[in-house]
Amino acid sequence: MMKTTLLQEKLKEGLGAVERVAGKSLSLPILNNVLLKTEGNFLCIEATDLEIGLKWWILAKNEGEGKIAVPAQLFSHFVSLLPKGNLELEVKDSILKIKHNGQETQIKGFTGEDFPIIPQVKGGATALINSRLFSQGLSQVAGFSAYSSSRPEICGVYFSLEKKQLTIASTDSFRLGEKRLPIENASSEECSFILPQKACREAVSVFGEKERQLKLEVSPSQVMFELPMEETQRPQIQLVSKLIEGEYPNYQEIIPKKFTTQIVFKKEEILEQIKLASLFGKKTNEIKLKISSREQKARIFSQNPALGEYKADIKAQAKGQSLEISFNSRFLAEGLSSIKSPEVVFEFNGPEGAAIIKPGDSAENYFYIVMPIKNT
């Protein structure tokens, strides 16, 4: 018989993360549950939707070993409403008993024998990376991937694992973001893979607030991200995801190698003007930038016959050829929002070439490429 005592706040934290992975499946209702099982001095919580699996370990006082699957949303919501302090979980005949401050609650569950096994990822390329920096970098690029049934490879984020560097990038064919991050203890084997969008979101959510060394381990079809506990090197969290098959586009070919016009803006100032101009954009969200190197300024202009027009001049550091170019305002705003630096550098190669936007601080190791709207 399984019996365990642990802190409500630790269980709440683990369930809050794991519950999001639990599938909402009509054909396989077992996926709507989380699996609880005792392992030595720990309680392990698991959930999977068969594409992503998440394990979360919590220090506990166990009496007897066992496991049970219980409804994810119900159990997580119930635990979140309990006050802090010790609570006791006991399993008997597929019933989970929860005792806390003299109260006893019962939740009907399943034996856990039918719960899918989350696979182990072993034997592939490995590396260590700071979990907070990894999550911040991933959040800078993950939103630019597309949903495409004909091109599944651009539905995820591209990872390239090298000796001392992890490069992550994503594109929807109209814009692209790339971030480079330092890694440690990389295995001699270099590799690349494509991580699904949902797994990226979960990784950012689960690891973003933690400041520890995150381990990556890659096999031909799966990747595992493992975070150790604070007080020991034992794993606290394991996120396992299937990978997207296919060849990622060779985006290096579209990165501009030179520019004919360059302009430097205060990030918040140009972002505010783009948002204002977007209110008067057409259905294509089109706004125009007219850059004057001689006058050291850029004019932002948008017009909609049904609404009116917007026009504003921004002083900026410009050099090279004067230029008039059109963009999708949403693509510009999203790219700028992903940059942390207070200054941003725009580089252009004519009115129809790809534009590159970079942080003023080159140490950010990030760039964003966006295609202009071609006026016919």
Secondary structure in CASP SS format (residue, H / E / C, confidence):
PFRMAT SS
TARGET T0000
AUTHOR 0000-0000-0000
METHOD secondary structure of the structure
MODEL  1
M C 1.00
M C 1.00
K E 1.00
T E 1.00
T E 1.00
L E 1.00
L E 1.00
Q H 1.00
E H 1.00
K H 1.00
L H 1.00
K H 1.00
E H 1.00
G H 1.00
L H 1.00
G H 1.00
A H 1.00
V H 1.00
E C 1.00
R C 1.00
V C 1.00
A C 1.00
G C 1.00
K C 1.00
S C 1.00
L C 1.00
S C 1.00
L C 1.00
P H 1.00
I H 1.00
L H 1.00
N H 1.00
N E 1.00
V E 1.00
L E 1.00
L E 1.00
K E 1.00
T E 1.00
E E 1.00
G C 1.00
N C 1.00
F E 1.00
L E 1.00
C E 1.00
I E 1.00
E E 1.00
A E 1.00
T E 1.00
D C 1.00
L C 1.00
E C 1.00
I E 1.00
G E 1.00
L E 1.00
K E 1.00
W E 1.00
W E 1.00
I E 1.00
L E 1.00
A C 1.00
K E 1.00
N E 1.00
E E 1.00
G C 1.00
E C 1.00
G C 1.00
K E 1.00
I E 1.00
A E 1.00
V E 1.00
P E 1.00
A H 1.00
Q H 1.00
L H 1.00
F H 1.00
S H 1.00
H H 1.00
F H 1.00
V H 1.00
S H 1.00
L H 1.00
L C 1.00
P C 1.00
K C 1.00
G C 1.00
N E 1.00
L E 1.00
E E 1.00
L E 1.00
E E 1.00
V E 1.00
K E 1.00
D C 1.00
S C 1.00
I E 1.00
L E 1.00
K E 1.00
I E 1.00
K E 1.00
H E 1.00
N C 1.00
G C 1.00
Q E 1.00
E E 1.00
T E 1.00
Q E 1.00
I E 1.00
K E 1.00
G C 1.00
F E 1.00
T C 1.00
G C 1.00
E C 1.00
D C 1.00
F C 1.00
P C 1.00
I C 1.00
I C 1.00
P C 1.00
Q C 1.00
V C 1.00
K C 1.00
G C 1.00
G C 1.00
A E 1.00
T E 1.00
A E 1.00
L E 1.00
I E 1.00
N E 1.00
S H 1.00
R H 1.00
L H 1.00
F H 1.00
S H 1.00
Q H 1.00
G H 1.00
L H 1.00
S H 1.00
Q H 1.00
V H 1.00
A H 1.00
G H 1.00
F H 1.00
S C 1.00
A C 1.00
Y C 1.00
S C 1.00
S C 1.00
S C 1.00
R C 1.00
P H 1.00
E H 1.00
I H 1.00
C H 1.00
G E 1.00
V E 1.00
Y E 1.00
F E 1.00
S E 1.00
L E 1.00
E C 1.00
K C 1.00
K C 1.00
Q E 1.00
L E 1.00
T E 1.00
I E 1.00
A E 1.00
S E 1.00
T E 1.00
D C 1.00
S C 1.00
F C 1.00
R E 1.00
L E 1.00
G E 1.00
E E 1.00
K E 1.00
R E 1.00
L E 1.00
P E 1.00
I C 1.00
E E 1.00
N C 1.00
A C 1.00
S C 1.00
S C 1.00
E C 1.00
E C 1.00
C E 1.00
S E 1.00
F E 1.00
I E 1.00
L E 1.00
P E 1.00
Q H 1.00
K H 1.00
A H 1.00
C H 1.00
R H 1.00
E H 1.00
A H 1.00
V H 1.00
S H 1.00
V H 1.00
F H 1.00
G C 1.00
E C 1.00
K C 1.00
E C 1.00
R C 1.00
Q E 1.00
L E 1.00
K E 1.00
L E 1.00
E E 1.00
V E 1.00
S C 1.00
P C 1.00
S C 1.00
Q E 1.00
V E 1.00
M E 1.00
F E 1.00
E E 1.00
L E 1.00
P E 1.00
M C 1.00
E C 1.00
E C 1.00
T C 1.00
Q C 1.00
R C 1.00
P E 1.00
Q E 1.00
I E 1.00
Q E 1.00
L E 1.00
V E 1.00
S E 1.00
K E 1.00
L C 1.00
I C 1.00
E C 1.00
G C 1.00
E C 1.00
Y C 1.00
P C 1.00
N C 1.00
Y H 1.00
Q H 1.00
E H 1.00
I H 1.00
I C 1.00
P C 1.00
K C 1.00
K C 1.00
F C 1.00
T C 1.00
T E 1.00
Q E 1.00
I E 1.00
V E 1.00
F E 1.00
K E 1.00
K H 1.00
E H 1.00
E H 1.00
I H 1.00
L H 1.00
E H 1.00
Q H 1.00
I H 1.00
K H 1.00
L H 1.00
A H 1.00
S H 1.00
L C 1.00
F C 1.00
G C 1.00
K C 1.00
K C 1.00
T C 1.00
N C 1.00
E E 1.00
I E 1.00
K E 1.00
L E 1.00
K E 1.00
I E 1.00
S E 1.00
S C 1.00
R C 1.00
E C 1.00
Q C 1.00
K E 1.00
A E 1.00
R E 1.00
I E 1.00
F E 1.00
S E 1.00
Q E 1.00
N E 1.00
P C 1.00
A C 1.00
L C 1.00
G E 1.00
E E 1.00
Y E 1.00
K E 1.00
A E 1.00
D E 1.00
I E 1.00
K E 1.00
A C 1.00
Q E 1.00
A E 1.00
K E 1.00
G E 1.00
Q C 1.00
S C 1.00
L E 1.00
E E 1.00
I E 1.00
S E 1.00
F E 1.00
N E 1.00
S H 1.00
R H 1.00
F H 1.00
L H 1.00
A H 1.00
E H 1.00
G H 1.00
L H 1.00
S H 1.00
S C 1.00
I C 1.00
K C 1.00
S C 1.00
P C 1.00
E E 1.00
V E 1.00
V E 1.00
F E 1.00
E E 1.00
F E 1.00
N C 1.00
G C 1.00
P C 1.00
E C 1.00
G C 1.00
A C 1.00
A E 1.00
I E 1.00
I E 1.00
K E 1.00
P E 1.00
G C 1.00
D C 1.00
S H 1.00
A H 1.00
E H 1.00
N C 1.00
Y E 1.00
F E 1.00
Y E 1.00
I E 1.00
V E 1.00
M C 1.00
P C 1.00
I C 1.00
K C 1.00
N C 1.00
T C 1.00
END
